[in-house]
């Protein structure tokens, strides 16, 4: 089965130049750094102890920022390597201005490339985040006797069924994980059935706060303009959800003066299409990239830049999360919830079932199904006391996670 997997990866490699060119055209790939995906490193490996974190995209990378901040202060660690697969995640990480931490794009899961990657970086421990399972890399990490940690592990029912169709192959991959920290009971159950060696449930690391002042700055003139307005936010929206929110704006505008709806698309390369669609509804659109600060007559404000979500989550009293009307499984609402915002979402939140269940129990979130229902659910007051409850949960999970990882940092690093 492993041979068949490698054959499939080889076929993808044959077509990879075409795929990469198309991704560059669509602004989804770096014009120069794409070569990192073929294990051509663009940064130097500094002599000393290196801890490696890998997460797929923005959400996973932001979830480990509190850990990176902690290990930036650890004198026993010389360098922190962070890998991810998306351009947006690399741009978000750049904004944190870390000293020890560098970013590289994750290599294609081929024996040659993954082996080349490990030989160059020589990590003392590998921490994979969320649902990142890569057979070839896991095999090579295991062969080199590097501790392999699956942190904040998440396996959905759909993913589990796929692995169970290839039961022996799946178990041979999950068996290579040194220890896994499932974020919920469902994942813990699935990991047991996949014969993962050791499991400890700590809770969902995404509850931990990744607040950064550098990401929170809004110019004085812009802030003055915002104060004059009634604002709500639609975050991480997918196709058709922007129109859904624009229609909610039309309903709400009948009752609320000086209203602005801030839309933060999940994929900003769609911004031009979104603008065109919304303008067809007769609404006035302003794009963040234009740096226009006079918001007179603006209906919809589209955030079409990377890494600025936090500042808008902070000012939004009500935040609708996308991927929940479309069938994408929902997006992570915890940052906005920590700021005391009311969380609104559609019925499709399978990616964050436990999170939304907790928010519902605290009366922080509400399910909506129509633009009119969304409009009637929007409030313009924050509830900071409920936001603090989320922060406390996150602080406790972060402390437990650091304590667990410190075992490897302290004990494993002594071996070499």
ABEGO torsion letter per residue (X at the ends): XAAAAAAAAAAAAAAAAAAAAAAAAAGABBAAAAAAAAGBBABBBBBEBBBBBBBABAAAAAAAAAAAAAAAABAABABBBBBBABAAAAAAAAAAGBAABBBBBBBBBBAAAAAAAAAAAGBABBBBBEABBBAAAAAAAAAAGBBBBBBGBBBBAAAAAAAAABAAAAAAAAAABABBBBABAAAAAAAAAAGBABBBBAEBAAABBABBAAAABBBAAAAAAAAABBBBBBBGBBBGAAAAAAAAAAAAAAABBGBBBBBBBABAAAAAAAAAAAAAAGBBBBBAAAGBABABGBABBBBABBGAAAAAAAABABBBBBGAABBAGEBBAAAAAAAGBBBBBBABAAAAAAAAAAAAAAGABBBBABAAAAAAABBABBBAAAAAAAAAAAAAAAAAAAAAAAAAAAAAAAAX
